[in-house]
Amino acid sequence: MLPSNRAPLSLLGSDATRTPATIANALFVAAAMWLAACQANSSGGSFQPEAHATPRPTATAPSTAATTPIVAKQPTTAAQPTTAAQPTTAVQPTTAAQQSPASQSLPESQPESQPDGPLLVVRARRVLDVEKGAYYAPGEVVVRGDRIVSAGLAEAAPAGAQVIDLGDRTLVPGLIDCHTHLAFQIDAQSALRPVLEGPADAALRGARHAERTLMAGFTTVRELGCDDFVDVSLMKAIERGDIVGPRIIPAGHAISITGGHGDTGGFRPGLLEQSPRSGVADGPDACVKA
Protein backbone atom coordinates (compact mmCIF):
# COMPACT_ATOMS: atom_id res chain seq x y z
CA MET A 1 0.00 0.00 0.00
CA LEU A 2 1.42 3.39 -1.01
CA PRO A 3 1.41 6.26 1.52
CA SER A 4 -1.24 8.94 1.33
CA ASN A 5 -0.34 12.27 -0.27
CA ARG A 6 -1.64 14.01 2.86
CA ALA A 7 0.92 12.44 5.14
CA PRO A 8 3.87 14.73 4.24
CA LEU A 9 1.62 17.79 4.10
CA SER A 10 0.54 17.17 7.69
CA LEU A 11 4.12 17.57 8.77
CA LEU A 12 4.34 21.11 7.43
CA GLY A 13 2.18 22.52 10.25
CA SER A 14 0.39 25.83 10.07
CA ASP A 15 1.49 28.80 7.98
CA ALA A 16 2.97 30.42 11.08
CA THR A 17 5.30 27.46 11.78
CA ARG A 18 6.41 26.84 8.22
CA THR A 19 10.09 27.71 7.90
CA PRO A 20 12.76 26.47 5.51
CA ALA A 21 13.99 24.09 8.19
CA THR A 22 10.55 22.57 8.87
CA ILE A 23 9.84 22.27 5.17
CA ALA A 24 13.17 20.47 4.62
CA ASN A 25 12.48 18.14 7.52
CA ALA A 26 9.01 17.38 6.22
CA LEU A 27 10.34 16.60 2.76
CA PHE A 28 12.96 14.30 4.23
CA VAL A 29 10.33 12.45 6.33
CA ALA A 30 8.12 12.13 3.27
CA ALA A 31 10.97 10.61 1.29
CA ALA A 32 11.70 8.18 4.12
CA MET A 33 8.02 7.15 4.30
CA TRP A 34 7.99 6.62 0.54
CA LEU A 35 11.00 4.34 0.64
CA ALA A 36 9.55 2.39 3.57
CA ALA A 37 6.29 1.90 1.69
CA CYS A 38 8.11 0.67 -1.37
CA GLN A 39 10.06 -1.84 0.71
CA ALA A 40 6.83 -3.03 2.39
CA ASN A 41 5.09 -3.53 -0.96
CA SER A 42 8.01 -5.49 -2.30
CA SER A 43 7.95 -7.80 0.75
CA GLY A 44 4.15 -8.23 0.76
CA GLY A 45 3.46 -6.28 3.98
CA SER A 46 1.48 -3.14 4.63
CA PHE A 47 2.45 0.37 5.47
CA GLN A 48 0.84 2.52 8.17
CA PRO A 49 1.55 6.19 7.60
CA GLU A 50 -0.32 7.37 10.69
CA ALA A 51 2.30 5.87 13.03
CA HIS A 52 4.95 8.06 11.51
CA ALA A 53 2.98 11.15 10.63
CA THR A 54 1.00 11.81 13.82
CA PRO A 55 3.67 12.56 16.52
CA ARG A 56 4.86 16.13 16.06
CA PRO A 57 8.04 15.85 18.21
CA THR A 58 9.53 13.35 15.84
CA ALA A 59 9.72 16.08 13.19
CA THR A 60 13.02 17.23 14.71
CA ALA A 61 14.62 13.82 14.34
CA PRO A 62 14.91 14.05 10.56
CA SER A 63 16.89 17.27 11.01
CA THR A 64 19.71 15.31 12.63
CA ALA A 65 19.36 12.53 10.12
CA ALA A 66 19.29 15.04 7.30
CA THR A 67 22.53 16.59 8.37
CA THR A 68 24.20 13.24 9.01
CA PRO A 69 24.88 12.45 5.33
CA ILE A 70 26.46 15.88 4.87
CA VAL A 71 28.86 15.40 7.81
CA ALA A 72 29.67 11.84 6.86
CA LYS A 73 30.37 12.76 3.25
CA GLN A 74 33.05 15.43 3.51
CA PRO A 75 35.40 13.65 1.06
CA THR A 76 37.95 16.43 1.05
CA THR A 77 38.45 16.56 4.84
CA ALA A 78 38.51 12.79 5.31
CA ALA A 79 40.76 11.90 2.37
CA GLN A 80 42.92 15.00 2.24
CA PRO A 81 44.87 13.71 -0.75
CA THR A 82 46.90 16.86 -1.05
CA THR A 83 48.11 16.84 2.57
CA ALA A 84 48.77 13.09 2.63
CA ALA A 85 50.62 12.93 -0.69
CA GLN A 86 52.50 16.21 -0.57
CA PRO A 87 54.53 15.31 -3.67
CA THR A 88 56.35 18.61 -3.75
CA THR A 89 57.49 18.51 -0.11
CA ALA A 90 58.36 14.80 -0.17
CA VAL A 91 60.31 14.87 -3.43
CA GLN A 92 62.07 18.18 -2.87
CA PRO A 93 63.36 18.50 -6.45
CA THR A 94 65.59 21.41 -5.55
CA THR A 95 67.44 19.37 -2.94
CA ALA A 96 67.65 16.40 -5.29
CA ALA A 97 69.04 18.58 -8.05
CA GLN A 98 71.88 19.51 -5.79
CA GLN A 99 73.04 15.90 -6.06
CA SER A 100 73.50 16.28 -9.82
CA PRO A 101 77.13 16.28 -10.97
CA ALA A 102 76.42 19.39 -13.04
CA SER A 103 75.40 21.38 -9.96
CA GLN A 104 78.15 20.11 -7.69
CA SER A 105 81.14 22.33 -7.31
CA LEU A 106 83.95 21.26 -9.57
CA PRO A 107 87.34 20.58 -8.07
CA GLU A 108 89.77 23.41 -8.33
CA SER A 109 91.88 23.24 -11.45
CA GLN A 110 95.41 22.20 -10.85
CA PRO A 111 97.98 24.88 -11.62
CA GLU A 112 100.00 24.33 -14.75
CA SER A 113 103.35 22.72 -14.14
CA GLN A 114 106.24 25.12 -14.29
CA PRO A 115 108.66 24.60 -17.19
CA ASP A 116 112.03 23.11 -16.37
CA GLY A 117 115.36 24.63 -17.18
CA PRO A 118 117.56 27.54 -16.14
CA LEU A 119 115.96 30.87 -15.30
CA LEU A 120 116.87 33.77 -17.58
CA VAL A 121 115.93 37.45 -17.21
CA VAL A 122 116.31 39.62 -20.32
CA ARG A 123 116.13 43.37 -19.69
CA ALA A 124 115.89 46.28 -22.08
CA ARG A 125 114.97 49.95 -22.11
CA ARG A 126 111.49 49.11 -23.40
CA VAL A 127 109.21 46.04 -23.66
CA LEU A 128 106.26 46.31 -26.06
CA ASP A 129 102.86 45.01 -24.93
CA VAL A 130 100.89 44.61 -28.16
CA GLU A 131 97.63 43.81 -26.35
CA LYS A 132 97.66 47.08 -24.40
CA GLY A 133 99.47 49.08 -27.08
CA ALA A 134 101.99 50.38 -24.55
CA TYR A 135 105.61 49.98 -23.46
CA TYR A 136 107.05 48.80 -20.16
CA ALA A 137 110.01 51.05 -19.43
CA PRO A 138 112.32 49.75 -18.23
CA GLY A 139 111.06 46.27 -19.02
CA GLU A 140 112.10 42.67 -18.74
CA VAL A 141 111.16 39.22 -20.00
CA VAL A 142 111.59 36.21 -17.72
CA VAL A 143 112.36 32.90 -19.45
CA ARG A 144 112.66 29.45 -17.92
CA GLY A 145 113.97 26.78 -20.23
CA ASP A 146 112.29 27.39 -23.59
CA ARG A 147 109.18 29.11 -22.17
CA ILE A 148 108.46 32.77 -21.46
CA VAL A 149 107.24 32.99 -17.87
CA SER A 150 106.39 36.70 -17.69
CA ALA A 151 106.92 40.07 -19.33
CA GLY A 152 106.52 43.50 -17.75
CA LEU A 153 108.28 46.14 -15.73
CA ALA A 154 111.76 45.33 -14.53
CA GLU A 155 111.91 44.02 -10.98
CA ALA A 156 114.45 42.43 -8.72
CA ALA A 157 115.83 39.32 -10.40
CA PRO A 158 114.89 35.99 -8.78
CA ALA A 159 117.62 34.20 -6.91
CA GLY A 160 119.86 32.14 -9.16
CA ALA A 161 118.62 33.76 -12.40
CA GLN A 162 120.95 34.81 -15.18
CA VAL A 163 120.41 38.44 -16.14
CA ILE A 164 121.08 39.80 -19.64
CA ASP A 165 120.83 43.57 -20.02
CA LEU A 166 120.40 44.66 -23.64
CA GLY A 167 120.61 48.36 -22.83
CA ASP A 168 118.82 50.84 -25.07
CA ARG A 169 116.79 48.33 -27.03
CA THR A 170 113.13 47.41 -27.46
CA LEU A 171 111.86 43.87 -26.88
CA VAL A 172 108.83 42.86 -28.97
CA PRO A 173 106.83 39.61 -29.29
CA GLY A 174 107.95 37.10 -31.90
CA LEU A 175 106.94 37.90 -35.49
CA ILE A 176 105.24 35.50 -37.94
CA ASP A 177 106.15 35.21 -41.63
CA CYS A 178 103.27 33.63 -43.56
CA HIS A 179 105.12 33.04 -46.86
CA THR A 180 108.61 31.55 -46.85
CA HIS A 181 110.79 29.18 -48.94
CA LEU A 182 113.65 28.49 -46.56
CA ALA A 183 115.42 26.04 -48.91
CA PHE A 184 115.40 28.44 -51.87
CA GLN A 185 117.96 31.08 -52.73
CA ILE A 186 117.77 33.60 -55.55
CA ASP A 187 121.17 34.16 -57.17
CA ALA A 188 123.03 33.46 -60.41
CA GLN A 189 122.85 29.70 -59.85
CA SER A 190 119.09 29.56 -59.20
CA ALA A 191 118.14 28.31 -62.69
CA LEU A 192 120.78 25.53 -62.66
CA ARG A 193 120.22 24.18 -59.14
CA PRO A 194 117.54 21.67 -60.17
CA VAL A 195 120.15 19.79 -62.28
CA LEU A 196 123.23 20.53 -60.17
CA GLU A 197 121.96 19.90 -56.60
CA GLY A 198 119.87 17.40 -54.71
CA PRO A 199 117.60 17.33 -51.62
CA ALA A 200 120.55 17.29 -49.19
CA ASP A 201 121.86 20.57 -50.58
CA ALA A 202 118.42 22.15 -50.17
CA ALA A 203 118.16 20.88 -46.56
CA LEU A 204 121.53 22.32 -45.53
CA ARG A 205 120.68 25.65 -47.12
CA GLY A 206 117.29 25.62 -45.39
CA ALA A 207 118.91 25.03 -41.98
CA ARG A 208 121.08 28.12 -42.42
CA HIS A 209 118.11 30.21 -43.52
CA ALA A 210 116.01 28.96 -40.61
CA GLU A 211 118.54 30.22 -38.05
CA ARG A 212 118.83 33.58 -39.80
CA THR A 213 115.07 33.93 -39.83
CA LEU A 214 114.82 33.26 -36.10
CA MET A 215 117.60 35.75 -35.31
CA ALA A 216 115.67 38.37 -37.31
CA GLY A 217 112.80 38.06 -34.85
CA PHE A 218 110.50 35.62 -36.63
CA THR A 219 109.52 32.81 -34.27
CA THR A 220 106.97 31.15 -36.62
CA VAL A 221 106.95 30.75 -40.41
CA ARG A 222 104.59 29.17 -42.91
CA GLU A 223 106.38 27.31 -45.71
CA LEU A 224 104.42 27.56 -48.97
CA GLY A 225 106.17 25.00 -51.14
CA CYS A 226 109.43 23.07 -51.09
CA ASP A 227 110.86 20.30 -53.27
CA ASP A 228 111.31 16.79 -51.89
CA PHE A 229 109.53 17.69 -48.62
CA VAL A 230 112.64 19.41 -47.28
CA ASP A 231 110.44 21.79 -45.26
CA VAL A 232 108.98 18.82 -43.36
CA SER A 233 112.48 17.58 -42.54
CA LEU A 234 113.48 21.04 -41.31
CA MET A 235 110.42 21.21 -39.07
CA LYS A 236 111.27 17.86 -37.45
CA ALA A 237 114.94 18.79 -36.98
CA ILE A 238 113.98 22.05 -35.21
CA GLU A 239 111.47 20.28 -32.99
CA ARG A 240 114.11 17.73 -31.98
CA GLY A 241 116.59 20.52 -31.22
CA ASP A 242 119.05 19.36 -33.88
CA ILE A 243 119.12 22.81 -35.49
CA VAL A 244 118.01 26.31 -34.49
CA GLY A 245 115.05 27.88 -36.23
CA PRO A 246 111.47 29.09 -35.94
CA ARG A 247 108.39 26.94 -35.70
CA ILE A 248 107.63 25.75 -39.22
CA ILE A 249 104.18 25.06 -40.63
CA PRO A 250 105.05 23.09 -43.79
CA ALA A 251 103.06 22.76 -47.01
CA GLY A 252 105.15 20.14 -48.83
CA HIS A 253 105.54 20.62 -52.54
CA ALA A 254 103.57 23.28 -54.38
CA ILE A 255 100.81 22.15 -56.75
CA SER A 256 101.08 23.66 -60.23
CA ILE A 257 100.00 22.98 -63.81
CA THR A 258 102.60 21.92 -66.35
CA GLY A 259 104.73 24.95 -67.16
CA GLY A 260 103.21 26.89 -64.25
CA HIS A 261 104.79 28.72 -61.36
CA GLY A 262 105.65 25.52 -59.49
CA ASP A 263 107.03 23.64 -62.49
CA THR A 264 110.76 23.45 -63.26
CA GLY A 265 111.00 24.84 -66.77
CA GLY A 266 113.51 26.13 -69.29
CA PHE A 267 115.13 22.79 -70.09
CA ARG A 268 114.90 20.66 -73.22
CA PRO A 269 111.93 18.28 -73.53
CA GLY A 270 112.35 15.14 -71.48
CA LEU A 271 114.69 16.77 -68.92
CA LEU A 272 113.31 17.10 -65.40
CA GLU A 273 109.75 16.49 -66.50
CA GLN A 274 107.55 16.68 -63.37
CA SER A 275 104.55 14.60 -62.27
CA PRO A 276 101.90 14.72 -59.54
CA ARG A 277 104.48 13.16 -57.20
CA SER A 278 106.42 16.43 -57.37
CA GLY A 279 103.32 18.66 -57.40
CA VAL A 280 102.80 19.21 -61.15
CA ALA A 281 99.23 18.24 -62.01
CA ASP A 282 96.85 18.79 -64.92
CA GLY A 283 93.17 18.16 -64.26
CA PRO A 284 91.22 17.16 -61.18
CA ASP A 285 92.40 13.54 -61.02
CA ALA A 286 96.06 14.55 -61.15
CA CYS A 287 95.48 17.22 -58.48
CA VAL A 288 94.01 14.56 -56.20
CA LYS A 289 97.17 12.47 -56.67
CA ALA A 290 99.38 15.47 -56.00
C-alpha positions as CSV (number, residue, x, y, z in Angstrom):
1,M,0.0,0.0,0.0
2,L,1.4,3.4,-1.0
3,P,1.4,6.3,1.5
4,S,-1.2,8.9,1.3
5,N,-0.3,12.3,-0.3
6,R,-1.6,14.0,2.9
7,A,0.9,12.4,5.1
8,P,3.9,14.7,4.2
9,L,1.6,17.8,4.1
10,S,0.5,17.2,7.7
11,L,4.1,17.6,8.8
12,L,4.3,21.1,7.4
13,G,2.2,22.5,10.3
14,S,0.4,25.8,10.1
15,D,1.5,28.8,8.0
16,A,3.0,30.4,11.1
17,T,5.3,27.5,11.8
18,R,6.4,26.8,8.2
19,T,10.1,27.7,7.9
20,P,12.8,26.5,5.5
21,A,14.0,24.1,8.2
22,T,10.6,22.6,8.9
23,I,9.8,22.3,5.2
24,A,13.2,20.5,4.6
25,N,12.5,18.1,7.5
26,A,9.0,17.4,6.2
27,L,10.3,16.6,2.8
28,F,13.0,14.3,4.2
29,V,10.3,12.4,6.3
30,A,8.1,12.1,3.3
31,A,11.0,10.6,1.3
32,A,11.7,8.2,4.1
33,M,8.0,7.2,4.3
34,W,8.0,6.6,0.5
35,L,11.0,4.3,0.6
36,A,9.6,2.4,3.6
37,A,6.3,1.9,1.7
38,C,8.1,0.7,-1.4
39,Q,10.1,-1.8,0.7
40,A,6.8,-3.0,2.4
41,N,5.1,-3.5,-1.0
42,S,8.0,-5.5,-2.3
43,S,8.0,-7.8,0.8
44,G,4.1,-8.2,0.8
45,G,3.5,-6.3,4.0
46,S,1.5,-3.1,4.6
47,F,2.5,0.4,5.5
48,Q,0.8,2.5,8.2
49,P,1.5,6.2,7.6
50,E,-0.3,7.4,10.7
51,A,2.3,5.9,13.0
52,H,4.9,8.1,11.5
53,A,3.0,11.1,10.6
54,T,1.0,11.8,13.8
55,P,3.7,12.6,16.5
56,R,4.9,16.1,16.1
57,P,8.0,15.9,18.2
58,T,9.5,13.4,15.8
59,A,9.7,16.1,13.2
60,T,13.0,17.2,14.7
61,A,14.6,13.8,14.3
62,P,14.9,14.1,10.6
63,S,16.9,17.3,11.0
64,T,19.7,15.3,12.6
65,A,19.4,12.5,10.1
66,A,19.3,15.0,7.3
67,T,22.5,16.6,8.4
68,T,24.2,13.2,9.0
69,P,24.9,12.4,5.3
70,I,26.5,15.9,4.9
71,V,28.9,15.4,7.8
72,A,29.7,11.8,6.9
73,K,30.4,12.8,3.2
74,Q,33.1,15.4,3.5
75,P,35.4,13.7,1.1
76,T,38.0,16.4,1.0
77,T,38.4,16.6,4.8
78,A,38.5,12.8,5.3
79,A,40.8,11.9,2.4
80,Q,42.9,15.0,2.2
81,P,44.9,13.7,-0.8
82,T,46.9,16.9,-1.1
83,T,48.1,16.8,2.6
84,A,48.8,13.1,2.6
85,A,50.6,12.9,-0.7
86,Q,52.5,16.2,-0.6
87,P,54.5,15.3,-3.7
88,T,56.3,18.6,-3.7
89,T,57.5,18.5,-0.1
90,A,58.4,14.8,-0.2
91,V,60.3,14.9,-3.4
92,Q,62.1,18.2,-2.9
93,P,63.4,18.5,-6.4
94,T,65.6,21.4,-5.6
95,T,67.4,19.4,-2.9
96,A,67.7,16.4,-5.3
97,A,69.0,18.6,-8.1
98,Q,71.9,19.5,-5.8
99,Q,73.0,15.9,-6.1
100,S,73.5,16.3,-9.8
101,P,77.1,16.3,-11.0
102,A,76.4,19.4,-13.0
103,S,75.4,21.4,-10.0
104,Q,78.2,20.1,-7.7
105,S,81.1,22.3,-7.3
106,L,84.0,21.3,-9.6
107,P,87.3,20.6,-8.1
108,E,89.8,23.4,-8.3
109,S,91.9,23.2,-11.4
110,Q,95.4,22.2,-10.8
111,P,98.0,24.9,-11.6
112,E,100.0,24.3,-14.7
113,S,103.3,22.7,-14.1
114,Q,106.2,25.1,-14.3
115,P,108.7,24.6,-17.2
116,D,112.0,23.1,-16.4
117,G,115.4,24.6,-17.2
118,P,117.6,27.5,-16.1
119,L,116.0,30.9,-15.3
120,L,116.9,33.8,-17.6
121,V,115.9,37.5,-17.2
122,V,116.3,39.6,-20.3
123,R,116.1,43.4,-19.7
124,A,115.9,46.3,-22.1
125,R,115.0,49.9,-22.1
126,R,111.5,49.1,-23.4
127,V,109.2,46.0,-23.7
128,L,106.3,46.3,-26.1
129,D,102.9,45.0,-24.9
130,V,100.9,44.6,-28.2
131,E,97.6,43.8,-26.4
132,K,97.7,47.1,-24.4
133,G,99.5,49.1,-27.1
134,A,102.0,50.4,-24.5
135,Y,105.6,50.0,-23.5
136,Y,107.0,48.8,-20.2
137,A,110.0,51.0,-19.4
138,P,112.3,49.7,-18.2
139,G,111.1,46.3,-19.0
140,E,112.1,42.7,-18.7
141,V,111.2,39.2,-20.0
142,V,111.6,36.2,-17.7
143,V,112.4,32.9,-19.5
144,R,112.7,29.5,-17.9
145,G,114.0,26.8,-20.2
146,D,112.3,27.4,-23.6
147,R,109.2,29.1,-22.2
148,I,108.5,32.8,-21.5
149,V,107.2,33.0,-17.9
150,S,106.4,36.7,-17.7
151,A,106.9,40.1,-19.3
152,G,106.5,43.5,-17.8
153,L,108.3,46.1,-15.7
154,A,111.8,45.3,-14.5
155,E,111.9,44.0,-11.0
156,A,114.4,42.4,-8.7
157,A,115.8,39.3,-10.4
158,P,114.9,36.0,-8.8
159,A,117.6,34.2,-6.9
160,G,119.9,32.1,-9.2
161,A,118.6,33.8,-12.4
162,Q,121.0,34.8,-15.2
163,V,120.4,38.4,-16.1
164,I,121.1,39.8,-19.6
165,D,120.8,43.6,-20.0
166,L,120.4,44.7,-23.6
167,G,120.6,48.4,-22.8
168,D,118.8,50.8,-25.1
169,R,116.8,48.3,-27.0
170,T,113.1,47.4,-27.5
171,L,111.9,43.9,-26.9
172,V,108.8,42.9,-29.0
173,P,106.8,39.6,-29.3
174,G,108.0,37.1,-31.9
175,L,106.9,37.9,-35.5
176,I,105.2,35.5,-37.9
177,D,106.1,35.2,-41.6
178,C,103.3,33.6,-43.6
179,H,105.1,33.0,-46.9
180,T,108.6,31.5,-46.8
181,H,110.8,29.2,-48.9
182,L,113.7,28.5,-46.6
183,A,115.4,26.0,-48.9
184,F,115.4,28.4,-51.9
185,Q,118.0,31.1,-52.7
186,I,117.8,33.6,-55.6
187,D,121.2,34.2,-57.2
188,A,123.0,33.5,-60.4
189,Q,122.9,29.7,-59.8
190,S,119.1,29.6,-59.2
191,A,118.1,28.3,-62.7
192,L,120.8,25.5,-62.7
193,R,120.2,24.2,-59.1
194,P,117.5,21.7,-60.2
195,V,120.1,19.8,-62.3
196,L,123.2,20.5,-60.2
197,E,122.0,19.9,-56.6
198,G,119.9,17.4,-54.7
199,P,117.6,17.3,-51.6
200,A,120.5,17.3,-49.2
201,D,121.9,20.6,-50.6
202,A,118.4,22.1,-50.2
203,A,118.2,20.9,-46.6
204,L,121.5,22.3,-45.5
205,R,120.7,25.7,-47.1
206,G,117.3,25.6,-45.4
207,A,118.9,25.0,-42.0
208,R,121.1,28.1,-42.4
209,H,118.1,30.2,-43.5
210,A,116.0,29.0,-40.6
211,E,118.5,30.2,-38.1
212,R,118.8,33.6,-39.8
213,T,115.1,33.9,-39.8
214,L,114.8,33.3,-36.1
215,M,117.6,35.7,-35.3
216,A,115.7,38.4,-37.3
217,G,112.8,38.1,-34.9
218,F,110.5,35.6,-36.6
219,T,109.5,32.8,-34.3
220,T,107.0,31.2,-36.6
221,V,107.0,30.7,-40.4
222,R,104.6,29.2,-42.9
223,E,106.4,27.3,-45.7
224,L,104.4,27.6,-49.0
225,G,106.2,25.0,-51.1
226,C,109.4,23.1,-51.1
227,D,110.9,20.3,-53.3
228,D,111.3,16.8,-51.9
229,F,109.5,17.7,-48.6
230,V,112.6,19.4,-47.3
231,D,110.4,21.8,-45.3
232,V,109.0,18.8,-43.4
233,S,112.5,17.6,-42.5
234,L,113.5,21.0,-41.3
235,M,110.4,21.2,-39.1
236,K,111.3,17.9,-37.4
237,A,114.9,18.8,-37.0
238,I,114.0,22.1,-35.2
239,E,111.5,20.3,-33.0
240,R,114.1,17.7,-32.0
241,G,116.6,20.5,-31.2
242,D,119.0,19.4,-33.9
243,I,119.1,22.8,-35.5
244,V,118.0,26.3,-34.5
245,G,115.1,27.9,-36.2
246,P,111.5,29.1,-35.9
247,R,108.4,26.9,-35.7
248,I,107.6,25.7,-39.2
249,I,104.2,25.1,-40.6
250,P,105.1,23.1,-43.8
251,A,103.1,22.8,-47.0
252,G,105.1,20.1,-48.8
253,H,105.5,20.6,-52.5
254,A,103.6,23.3,-54.4
255,I,100.8,22.1,-56.7
256,S,101.1,23.7,-60.2
257,I,100.0,23.0,-63.8
258,T,102.6,21.9,-66.4
259,G,104.7,25.0,-67.2
260,G,103.2,26.9,-64.3
261,H,104.8,28.7,-61.4
262,G,105.6,25.5,-59.5
263,D,107.0,23.6,-62.5
264,T,110.8,23.5,-63.3
265,G,111.0,24.8,-66.8
266,G,113.5,26.1,-69.3
267,F,115.1,22.8,-70.1
268,R,114.9,20.7,-73.2
269,P,111.9,18.3,-73.5
270,G,112.4,15.1,-71.5
271,L,114.7,16.8,-68.9
272,L,113.3,17.1,-65.4
273,E,109.7,16.5,-66.5
274,Q,107.5,16.7,-63.4
275,S,104.6,14.6,-62.3
276,P,101.9,14.7,-59.5
277,R,104.5,13.2,-57.2
278,S,106.4,16.4,-57.4
279,G,103.3,18.7,-57.4
280,V,102.8,19.2,-61.1
281,A,99.2,18.2,-62.0
282,D,96.9,18.8,-64.9
283,G,93.2,18.2,-64.3
284,P,91.2,17.2,-61.2
285,D,92.4,13.5,-61.0
286,A,96.1,14.6,-61.2
287,C,95.5,17.2,-58.5
288,V,94.0,14.6,-56.2
289,K,97.2,12.5,-56.7
290,A,99.4,15.5,-56.0
